[in-house]
Amino acid sequence: MILPESDGSSRLVWFTASYSNGAGGECVECASTGDGALVRDSKMTEAHVIAVSGDAWRSFIQTMKHVSTRP
């Protein structure tokens, strides 16, 4: 999500997976850009960011809903 600021600028709202427990073990954070998503390392937030198209992001999310990633 992109939130407007009072000075006319905007900022991204980053989030972690609902499975993250808040104890610092998260691997990635995501932010919606309106036409896709951004993904970054939660412990290296100033490092590189991966931009993903909306179609690719929706496909990824749908696939993850149907695939178990736990042993």
Backbone as XML, in Angstrom:
<?xml version="1.0"?>
<chain id="A" units="angstrom">
  <residue number="1" name="MET">
    <atom name="N" x="0.840" y="-1.159" z="0.000"/>
    <atom name="CA" x="0.000" y="0.000" z="0.000"/>
    <atom name="C" x="0.896" y="1.236" z="0.000"/>
  </residue>
  <residue number="2" name="ILE">
    <atom name="N" x="0.476" y="2.252" z="-0.697"/>
    <atom name="CA" x="1.202" y="3.513" z="-0.732"/>
    <atom name="C" x="0.360" y="4.551" z="-0.005"/>
  </residue>
  <residue number="3" name="LEU">
    <atom name="N" x="0.902" y="5.123" z="1.055"/>
    <atom name="CA" x="0.177" y="6.121" z="1.836"/>
    <atom name="C" x="0.655" y="7.524" z="1.506"/>
  </residue>
  <residue number="4" name="PRO">
    <atom name="N" x="-0.276" y="8.471" z="1.325"/>
    <atom name="CA" x="0.129" y="9.856" z="1.084"/>
    <atom name="C" x="0.610" y="10.507" z="2.377"/>
  </residue>
  <residue number="5" name="GLU">
    <atom name="N" x="1.591" y="11.372" z="2.268"/>
    <atom name="CA" x="2.107" y="12.128" z="3.406"/>
    <atom name="C" x="1.581" y="13.558" z="3.328"/>
  </residue>
  <residue number="6" name="SER">
    <atom name="N" x="1.615" y="14.274" z="4.432"/>
    <atom name="CA" x="1.103" y="15.643" z="4.468"/>
    <atom name="C" x="1.892" y="16.594" z="3.577"/>
  </residue>
  <residue number="7" name="ASP">
    <atom name="N" x="3.149" y="16.270" z="3.279"/>
    <atom name="CA" x="3.963" y="17.151" z="2.436"/>
    <atom name="C" x="3.801" y="16.847" z="0.945"/>
  </residue>
  <residue number="8" name="GLY">
    <atom name="N" x="2.864" y="15.962" z="0.594"/>
    <atom name="CA" x="2.624" y="15.639" z="-0.808"/>
    <atom name="C" x="3.392" y="14.426" z="-1.301"/>
  </residue>
  <residue number="9" name="SER">
    <atom name="N" x="4.343" y="13.942" z="-0.521"/>
    <atom name="CA" x="5.088" y="12.746" z="-0.906"/>
    <atom name="C" x="4.267" y="11.511" z="-0.525"/>
  </residue>
  <residue number="10" name="SER">
    <atom name="N" x="4.826" y="10.347" z="-0.720"/>
    <atom name="CA" x="4.144" y="9.117" z="-0.332"/>
    <atom name="C" x="5.164" y="8.142" z="0.231"/>
  </residue>
  <residue number="11" name="ARG">
    <atom name="N" x="4.665" y="7.147" z="0.944"/>
    <atom name="CA" x="5.553" y="6.125" z="1.493"/>
    <atom name="C" x="4.899" y="4.764" z="1.337"/>
  </residue>
  <residue number="12" name="LEU">
    <atom name="N" x="5.740" y="3.766" z="1.182"/>
    <atom name="CA" x="5.262" y="2.391" z="1.074"/>
    <atom name="C" x="4.989" y="1.829" z="2.458"/>
  </residue>
  <residue number="13" name="VAL">
    <atom name="N" x="3.999" y="0.977" z="2.557"/>
    <atom name="CA" x="3.714" y="0.259" z="3.793"/>
    <atom name="C" x="4.179" y="-1.176" z="3.584"/>
  </residue>
  <residue number="14" name="TRP">
    <atom name="N" x="5.216" y="-1.582" z="4.325"/>
    <atom name="CA" x="5.787" y="-2.925" z="4.220"/>
    <atom name="C" x="5.119" y="-3.832" z="5.243"/>
  </residue>
  <residue number="15" name="PHE">
    <atom name="N" x="4.923" y="-5.107" z="4.886"/>
    <atom name="CA" x="4.319" y="-6.070" z="5.796"/>
    <atom name="C" x="5.040" y="-7.404" z="5.683"/>
  </residue>
  <residue number="16" name="THR">
    <atom name="N" x="4.895" y="-8.220" z="6.718"/>
    <atom name="CA" x="5.453" y="-9.574" z="6.714"/>
    <atom name="C" x="4.293" y="-10.565" z="6.648"/>
  </residue>
  <residue number="17" name="ALA">
    <atom name="N" x="4.602" y="-11.815" z="6.425"/>
    <atom name="CA" x="3.575" y="-12.850" z="6.324"/>
    <atom name="C" x="2.825" y="-12.996" z="7.635"/>
  </residue>
  <residue number="18" name="SER">
    <atom name="N" x="1.584" y="-13.428" z="7.542"/>
    <atom name="CA" x="0.780" y="-13.637" z="8.745"/>
    <atom name="C" x="1.365" y="-14.746" z="9.617"/>
  </residue>
  <residue number="19" name="TYR">
    <atom name="N" x="2.222" y="-15.600" z="9.050"/>
    <atom name="CA" x="2.873" y="-16.657" z="9.816"/>
    <atom name="C" x="4.064" y="-16.141" z="10.614"/>
  </residue>
  <residue number="20" name="SER">
    <atom name="N" x="4.503" y="-14.914" z="10.359"/>
    <atom name="CA" x="5.630" y="-14.350" z="11.103"/>
    <atom name="C" x="5.194" y="-14.100" z="12.535"/>
  </residue>
  <residue number="21" name="ASN">
    <atom name="N" x="6.050" y="-14.430" z="13.468"/>
    <atom name="CA" x="5.674" y="-14.292" z="14.871"/>
    <atom name="C" x="6.172" y="-13.003" z="15.509"/>
  </residue>
  <residue number="22" name="GLY">
    <atom name="N" x="6.832" y="-12.144" z="14.765"/>
    <atom name="CA" x="7.308" y="-10.883" z="15.310"/>
    <atom name="C" x="8.574" y="-11.009" z="16.130"/>
  </residue>
  <residue number="23" name="ALA">
    <atom name="N" x="9.165" y="-12.192" z="16.192"/>
    <atom name="CA" x="10.361" y="-12.412" z="16.997"/>
    <atom name="C" x="11.643" y="-12.136" z="16.220"/>
  </residue>
  <residue number="24" name="GLY">
    <atom name="N" x="11.529" y="-11.565" z="15.033"/>
    <atom name="CA" x="12.719" y="-11.215" z="14.266"/>
    <atom name="C" x="13.198" y="-12.279" z="13.306"/>
  </residue>
  <residue number="25" name="GLY">
    <atom name="N" x="12.456" y="-13.369" z="13.155"/>
    <atom name="CA" x="12.892" y="-14.432" z="12.267"/>
    <atom name="C" x="12.353" y="-14.328" z="10.848"/>
  </residue>
  <residue number="26" name="GLU">
    <atom name="N" x="11.631" y="-13.245" z="10.549"/>
    <atom name="CA" x="11.058" y="-13.098" z="9.214"/>
    <atom name="C" x="12.153" y="-13.072" z="8.166"/>
  </residue>
  <residue number="27" name="CYS">
    <atom name="N" x="11.831" y="-13.523" z="6.992"/>
    <atom name="CA" x="12.804" y="-13.520" z="5.900"/>
    <atom name="C" x="12.573" y="-12.382" z="4.933"/>
  </residue>
  <residue number="28" name="VAL">
    <atom name="N" x="11.312" y="-12.107" z="4.606"/>
    <atom name="CA" x="11.017" y="-11.071" z="3.621"/>
    <atom name="C" x="9.883" y="-10.172" z="4.091"/>
  </residue>
  <residue number="29" name="GLU">
    <atom name="N" x="9.863" y="-8.977" z="3.523"/>
    <atom name="CA" x="8.762" y="-8.036" z="3.691"/>
    <atom name="C" x="8.242" y="-7.718" z="2.301"/>
  </residue>
  <residue number="30" name="CYS">
    <atom name="N" x="6.973" y="-7.378" z="2.213"/>
    <atom name="CA" x="6.358" y="-7.048" z="0.929"/>
    <atom name="C" x="5.626" y="-5.720" z="1.044"/>
  </residue>
  <residue number="31" name="ALA">
    <atom name="N" x="5.492" y="-5.048" z="-0.093"/>
    <atom name="CA" x="4.714" y="-3.816" z="-0.175"/>
    <atom name="C" x="3.963" y="-3.818" z="-1.496"/>
  </residue>
  <residue number="32" name="SER">
    <atom name="N" x="2.703" y="-3.425" z="-1.451"/>
    <atom name="CA" x="1.899" y="-3.331" z="-2.663"/>
    <atom name="C" x="2.158" y="-1.985" z="-3.324"/>
  </residue>
  <residue number="33" name="THR">
    <atom name="N" x="2.303" y="-1.999" z="-4.644"/>
    <atom name="CA" x="2.557" y="-0.757" z="-5.375"/>
    <atom name="C" x="1.351" y="-0.316" z="-6.183"/>
  </residue>
  <residue number="34" name="GLY">
    <atom name="N" x="0.269" y="-1.031" z="-6.125"/>
    <atom name="CA" x="-0.902" y="-0.710" z="-6.917"/>
    <atom name="C" x="-0.945" y="-1.505" z="-8.204"/>
  </residue>
  <residue number="35" name="ASP">
    <atom name="N" x="0.195" y="-1.695" z="-8.852"/>
    <atom name="CA" x="0.252" y="-2.489" z="-10.080"/>
    <atom name="C" x="1.202" y="-3.666" z="-9.940"/>
  </residue>
  <residue number="36" name="GLY">
    <atom name="N" x="1.513" y="-4.038" z="-8.704"/>
    <atom name="CA" x="2.421" y="-5.143" z="-8.446"/>
    <atom name="C" x="2.835" y="-5.154" z="-6.990"/>
  </residue>
  <residue number="37" name="ALA">
    <atom name="N" x="4.012" y="-5.698" z="-6.734"/>
    <atom name="CA" x="4.508" y="-5.789" z="-5.368"/>
    <atom name="C" x="6.023" y="-5.629" z="-5.353"/>
  </residue>
  <residue number="38" name="LEU">
    <atom name="N" x="6.518" y="-5.215" z="-4.201"/>
    <atom name="CA" x="7.953" y="-5.143" z="-3.957"/>
    <atom name="C" x="8.273" y="-6.126" z="-2.845"/>
  </residue>
  <residue number="39" name="VAL">
    <atom name="N" x="9.418" y="-6.786" z="-2.936"/>
    <atom name="CA" x="9.845" y="-7.767" z="-1.941"/>
    <atom name="C" x="11.266" y="-7.426" z="-1.533"/>
  </residue>
  <residue number="40" name="ARG">
    <atom name="N" x="11.542" y="-7.459" z="-0.203"/>
    <atom name="CA" x="12.889" y="-7.166" z="0.293"/>
    <atom name="C" x="13.200" y="-8.034" z="1.501"/>
  </residue>
  <residue number="41" name="ASP">
    <atom name="N" x="14.478" y="-8.144" z="1.808"/>
    <atom name="CA" x="14.959" y="-8.863" z="2.987"/>
    <atom name="C" x="14.591" y="-8.051" z="4.222"/>
  </residue>
  <residue number="42" name="SER">
    <atom name="N" x="13.933" y="-8.660" z="5.183"/>
    <atom name="CA" x="13.473" y="-7.927" z="6.364"/>
    <atom name="C" x="14.610" y="-7.485" z="7.278"/>
  </residue>
  <residue number="43" name="LYS">
    <atom name="N" x="15.772" y="-8.103" z="7.151"/>
    <atom name="CA" x="16.903" y="-7.720" z="8.002"/>
    <atom name="C" x="17.881" y="-6.806" z="7.283"/>
  </residue>
  <residue number="44" name="MET">
    <atom name="N" x="17.686" y="-6.614" z="5.986"/>
    <atom name="CA" x="18.560" y="-5.737" z="5.197"/>
    <atom name="C" x="17.671" y="-4.817" z="4.357"/>
  </residue>
  <residue number="45" name="THR">
    <atom name="N" x="16.879" y="-3.991" z="5.028"/>
    <atom name="CA" x="15.857" y="-3.200" z="4.352"/>
    <atom name="C" x="16.416" y="-2.146" z="3.405"/>
  </residue>
  <residue number="46" name="GLU">
    <atom name="N" x="17.682" y="-1.807" z="3.522"/>
    <atom name="CA" x="18.292" y="-0.829" z="2.619"/>
    <atom name="C" x="18.955" y="-1.501" z="1.417"/>
  </residue>
  <residue number="47" name="ALA">
    <atom name="N" x="18.924" y="-2.825" z="1.378"/>
    <atom name="CA" x="19.530" y="-3.576" z="0.270"/>
    <atom name="C" x="18.579" y="-3.599" z="-0.925"/>
  </residue>
  <residue number="48" name="HIS">
    <atom name="N" x="18.867" y="-4.452" z="-1.883"/>
    <atom name="CA" x="18.079" y="-4.535" z="-3.111"/>
    <atom name="C" x="16.626" y="-4.920" z="-2.849"/>
  </residue>
  <residue number="49" name="VAL">
    <atom name="N" x="15.749" y="-4.420" z="-3.703"/>
    <atom name="CA" x="14.322" y="-4.724" z="-3.670"/>
    <atom name="C" x="13.955" y="-5.386" z="-4.993"/>
  </residue>
  <residue number="50" name="ILE">
    <atom name="N" x="13.146" y="-6.425" z="-4.926"/>
    <atom name="CA" x="12.673" y="-7.104" z="-6.132"/>
    <atom name="C" x="11.281" y="-6.578" z="-6.464"/>
  </residue>
  <residue number="51" name="ALA">
    <atom name="N" x="11.095" y="-6.107" z="-7.686"/>
    <atom name="CA" x="9.788" y="-5.646" z="-8.157"/>
    <atom name="C" x="9.119" y="-6.772" z="-8.940"/>
  </residue>
  <residue number="52" name="VAL">
    <atom name="N" x="7.857" y="-7.021" z="-8.637"/>
    <atom name="CA" x="7.106" y="-8.098" z="-9.270"/>
    <atom name="C" x="5.829" y="-7.510" z="-9.871"/>
  </residue>
  <residue number="53" name="SER">
    <atom name="N" x="5.505" y="-7.902" z="-11.099"/>
    <atom name="CA" x="4.282" y="-7.405" z="-11.741"/>
    <atom name="C" x="3.051" y="-7.920" z="-10.999"/>
  </residue>
  <residue number="54" name="GLY">
    <atom name="N" x="1.939" y="-7.243" z="-11.192"/>
    <atom name="CA" x="0.695" y="-7.659" z="-10.554"/>
    <atom name="C" x="0.283" y="-9.064" z="-10.938"/>
  </residue>
  <residue number="55" name="ASP">
    <atom name="N" x="0.394" y="-9.403" z="-12.226"/>
    <atom name="CA" x="0.035" y="-10.750" z="-12.678"/>
    <atom name="C" x="0.919" y="-11.811" z="-12.030"/>
  </residue>
  <residue number="56" name="ALA">
    <atom name="N" x="2.215" y="-11.560" z="-11.983"/>
    <atom name="CA" x="3.147" y="-12.520" z="-11.377"/>
    <atom name="C" x="2.885" y="-12.655" z="-9.882"/>
  </residue>
  <residue number="57" name="TRP">
    <atom name="N" x="2.600" y="-11.547" z="-9.204"/>
    <atom name="CA" x="2.338" y="-11.578" z="-7.766"/>
    <atom name="C" x="1.064" y="-12.372" z="-7.472"/>
  </residue>
  <residue number="58" name="ARG">
    <atom name="N" x="0.001" y="-12.124" z="-8.226"/>
    <atom name="CA" x="-1.253" y="-12.859" z="-8.024"/>
    <atom name="C" x="-1.054" y="-14.352" z="-8.269"/>
  </residue>
  <residue number="59" name="SER">
    <atom name="N" x="-0.306" y="-14.699" z="-9.295"/>
    <atom name="CA" x="-0.021" y="-16.102" z="-9.588"/>
    <atom name="C" x="0.760" y="-16.746" z="-8.445"/>
  </residue>
  <residue number="60" name="PHE">
    <atom name="N" x="1.753" y="-16.045" z="-7.929"/>
    <atom name="CA" x="2.553" y="-16.546" z="-6.808"/>
    <atom name="C" x="1.670" y="-16.784" z="-5.582"/>
  </residue>
  <residue number="61" name="ILE">
    <atom name="N" x="0.839" y="-15.802" z="-5.236"/>
    <atom name="CA" x="-0.019" y="-15.924" z="-4.055"/>
    <atom name="C" x="-1.002" y="-17.084" z="-4.218"/>
  </residue>
  <residue number="62" name="GLN">
    <atom name="N" x="-1.619" y="-17.213" z="-5.390"/>
    <atom name="CA" x="-2.553" y="-18.317" z="-5.632"/>
    <atom name="C" x="-1.848" y="-19.667" z="-5.518"/>
  </residue>
  <residue number="63" name="THR">
    <atom name="N" x="-0.650" y="-19.770" z="-6.061"/>
    <atom name="CA" x="0.116" y="-21.014" z="-5.974"/>
    <atom name="C" x="0.442" y="-21.341" z="-4.524"/>
  </residue>
  <residue number="64" name="MET">
    <atom name="N" x="0.872" y="-20.352" z="-3.761"/>
    <atom name="CA" x="1.243" y="-20.586" z="-2.366"/>
    <atom name="C" x="0.043" y="-20.991" z="-1.521"/>
  </residue>
  <residue number="65" name="LYS">
    <atom name="N" x="-1.145" y="-20.562" z="-1.893"/>
    <atom name="CA" x="-2.346" y="-20.965" z="-1.157"/>
    <atom name="C" x="-2.635" y="-22.452" z="-1.322"/>
  </residue>
  <residue number="66" name="HIS">
    <atom name="N" x="-2.148" y="-23.038" z="-2.415"/>
    <atom name="CA" x="-2.449" y="-24.435" z="-2.724"/>
    <atom name="C" x="-1.271" y="-25.383" z="-2.510"/>
  </residue>
  <residue number="67" name="VAL">
    <atom name="N" x="-0.128" y="-24.855" z="-2.136"/>
    <atom name="CA" x="1.069" y="-25.673" z="-1.959"/>
    <atom name="C" x="1.503" y="-25.594" z="-0.503"/>
  </residue>
  <residue number="68" name="SER">
    <atom name="N" x="1.683" y="-26.726" z="0.111"/>
    <atom name="CA" x="2.179" y="-26.752" z="1.483"/>
    <atom name="C" x="3.686" y="-26.587" z="1.469"/>
  </residue>
  <residue number="69" name="THR">
    <atom name="N" x="4.195" y="-25.614" z="2.215"/>
    <atom name="CA" x="5.640" y="-25.405" z="2.283"/>
    <atom name="C" x="6.223" y="-25.956" z="3.571"/>
  </residue>
  <residue number="70" name="ARG">
    <atom name="N" x="5.390" y="-26.576" z="4.374"/>
    <atom name="CA" x="5.872" y="-27.135" z="5.639"/>
    <atom name="C" x="5.990" y="-28.650" z="5.511"/>
  </residue>
  <residue number="71" name="PRO">
    <atom name="N" x="7.001" y="-29.221" z="6.185"/>
    <atom name="CA" x="7.193" y="-30.685" z="6.109"/>
    <atom name="C" x="6.051" y="-31.458" z="6.729"/>
  </residue>
</chain>
